[in-house]
Amino acid sequence: MTDADEPRLFVNRWGDTSDPAPERQGLRQDACRCFDQSLPNPRARVGFHTERQDTSAPGWQHLLELVDEAAADGREEFGPLTGLSPEERRQVITLPPSIAKLTAVRHLMLYGSNLVRIPPEIGSMTSLEEFTPYTSYRLHWFPYEITRCRKLTRSTVSTRALFGNEKLRPPFPRLRSARNSVADLDPENLDPRRWGSTAIRRCSVCNGPIAHGGFRQVWISLRVATDTLPLLVGACSSDCVAELPEGAVGFITAPHSGGRVQQPASDWD
């Protein structure tokens, strides 16, 4: 769902996280100044969010409990933020790897979250049909692993918040050069400023282990459900990068390393 199609919401469709009062937004969501989400600025310099999840925070601990409960009862709809207080929601900037256990969930609702990244384990949510991170304005990209959710057909994303979106064409963060070895990296403790994520475990494409092989990251924009999303790929080889599909029409069609790469004109041009 694109921003141009976004209706004015007079009815709360996604639970009590959708507080319509702007003056209350700060209670549950931090401000984001990565790029202007209202005016085009394709030459802006952007980077990844640098925050790390505080795993001692009450909100994170509560979220872990909610994920475990949802996995145990096999529920088909999961909106964990509605079970957290506004302050607890603000403490959650990613989802735990344990979402891989949510294989029965068909609708994942993350309306108005404070998330800055989604873990690649979302690809294990094989029953997922609908994904709603609407008004998560700090969420600018998604892991390539989301393409493993083969049943995913509906999404509601605030597209103006996305890197490379067709309305504003903000740039993508510049990615690091390819590595033939990760021997000098700690794949479980990475700097998100440099890599976008705090952990790299398996290849986004072949699902093989990264720990003893090479590593390269690329961007690709693909149609996922009802939105075109910027996807971050972590591949173990150039062969895996070569296996990536062609990018979405109207976007950069080949995998790229970000930075000031030439993009199609924005809708505002």
CORZI-V382426 format. One record per backbone hydrogen bond with DSSP energy under -1.0 kcal/mol. NH is the residue of the N-H (numbers start at 1). CO is the residue of the C=O. E is the energy in kcal/mol with one decimal. If there is no record, write none. Layout:
((NH | CO | E) (NH | CO | E))
This chain:
((6 | 3 | -1.1) (13 | 11 | -1.0) (18 | 15 | -1.6) (19 | 17 | -1.6) (24 | 21 | -1.9) (25 | 22 | -1.2) (27 | 24 | -1.7) (28 | 25 | -1.8) (29 | 25 | -1.8) (44 | 41 | -2.1) (55 | 53 | -1.1) (57 | 54 | -1.3) (61 | 57 | -2.2) (62 | 58 | -2.6) (63 | 59 | -2.2) (64 | 60 | -2.3) (65 | 61 | -1.6) (66 | 62 | -2.1) (67 | 63 | -2.5) (68 | 64 | -2.2) (69 | 65 | -2.4) (70 | 66 | -2.4) (71 | 67 | -2.4) (72 | 68 | -2.2) (73 | 69 | -2.2) (75 | 70 | -1.2) (78 | 107 | -2.7) (82 | 79 | -1.4) (83 | 80 | -1.4) (84 | 81 | -1.6) (89 | 85 | -2.6) (90 | 86 | -1.7) (91 | 87 | -1.0) (92 | 89 | -1.3) (99 | 96 | -2.0) (100 | 97 | -1.9) (101 | 98 | -2.1) (102 | 99 | -1.9) (103 | 101 | -1.9) (106 | 76 | -3.6) (107 | 76 | -2.0) (108 | 130 | -2.3) (109 | 78 | -2.6) (110 | 132 | -3.4) (112 | 134 | -2.9) (113 | 110 | -1.3) (116 | 93 | -2.9) (117 | 93 | -1.2) (122 | 119 | -1.8) (123 | 120 | -2.2) (124 | 121 | -1.9) (125 | 122 | -1.9) (126 | 124 | -2.1) (128 | 125 | -1.8) (129 | 106 | -2.8) (130 | 106 | -2.4) (131 | 154 | -2.0) (132 | 108 | -2.8) (136 | 133 | -1.5) (137 | 135 | -1.3) (139 | 136 | -1.8) (142 | 230 | -2.3) (144 | 232 | -2.1) (146 | 143 | -2.0) (147 | 144 | -2.3) (148 | 145 | -2.1) (149 | 146 | -1.7) (150 | 148 | -2.0) (152 | 149 | -1.8) (153 | 129 | -2.1) (154 | 129 | -2.1) (156 | 131 | -1.9) (159 | 157 | -1.4) (161 | 158 | -1.7) (162 | 159 | -1.9) (163 | 140 | -2.2) (164 | 170 | -1.7) (165 | 162 | -1.6) (169 | 165 | -3.2) (175 | 257 | -3.0) (179 | 215 | -3.3) (185 | 182 | -1.9) (189 | 186 | -2.6) (190 | 198 | -2.5) (194 | 191 | -1.2) (195 | 191 | -2.2) (196 | 192 | -1.8) (200 | 187 | -2.9) (203 | 208 | -3.3) (204 | 234 | -3.3) (207 | 203 | -1.2) (210 | 201 | -1.9) (213 | 210 | -1.8) (215 | 179 | -2.8) (216 | 235 | -2.2) (218 | 233 | -1.6) (219 | 256 | -3.4) (220 | 231 | -1.8) (222 | 229 | -2.0) (224 | 227 | -3.4) (227 | 224 | -2.0) (229 | 222 | -2.8) (231 | 220 | -2.8) (232 | 142 | -2.4) (233 | 218 | -2.9) (235 | 216 | -3.0) (241 | 237 | -1.5) (242 | 238 | -2.2) (244 | 241 | -1.5) (247 | 253 | -3.3) (248 | 221 | -3.0) (251 | 248 | -1.7) (256 | 219 | -1.8) (259 | 172 | -2.1) (261 | 259 | -1.3) (267 | 166 | -2.4) (269 | 266 | -1.4))
